[in-house]
């Protein structure tokens, strides 16, 4: 039986995992001293247990110290093994040195986590030049794909959908979601001129008149791609799109801006957000059953 211990803000996910797997839910106290150092206390007995810390790593820096201390403490207190369930995995963007002197933070972050954890489970990490987490993590890793959950939501909630991906690199993933949802799909042509400057085209859009656009993406941070795509579809005479997201980061005012051009915004609960309506916990549990040692099967 696995003991799930949530970091602050992750209790709902840990509770659902414990319920679905018959595991135990633990508790952890984390607070700041007046000088902003981090205090950590594990309040559940971990001796001889397989422990999974649950911590989504959106906006990671304030959480990292407590997470690392909790993992090291669980091991010191006699845990049989210590894993990390990070539905959103941060620091995958900087995977090479683009300019002289830059930190290749993806590799450093992987080594940091691997120094205190035995295994890592995450959902659709936003990888670029890294093709597999095993390239940078020396510990066991498992990637869970959210496509089935997105497809189920679209099937149940959107009539006559046209599934739309953000760029050509997303085609395989988008086609999978569309196929599962029984819908056609297309992918956008995107030219990025900067972090907040994106030019969008939708080749073949005119062939799908009468369809409800459903924009999907694995991560929305600045939101520029979805915002510009939504405006493009409206100018082409389509209804406001439904926007479906795996990881809802939504920096600055991007969520509020997207709300003005979308008919509905939904995301998975990989990140705490008002739009989180799609639970990925069942997919995490299925992955654990298929891969002994990931969840509830130690």
Secondary structure, DSSP 4 states (H G I P E B T S, - for coil): -EEEEEPTT-HHHHHHHHHHHT-EEE-EEEEE-TTSPEEEEE-S--TT-EEEEE---TT-HHHHHHHHHHHHHHHHTT-SEEEEEESS----S--S--STT---HHHHHHHHHHTT-SEEEEES---SS---GGGT-SSEEEEE--HHHHHHHHHHH-SSEEEEESSGGGHHHHHHHHHHHT-EEEE-EEEEEETTEEEEE-TTGGGGTT-EEEEEEEEESS-HHHHHHHHHHHHTTPPPEEEEEEEE---TTHHHHHHHHEEEEEEETTS--TTEEE--HHHHHHHHHHSTTSSS--
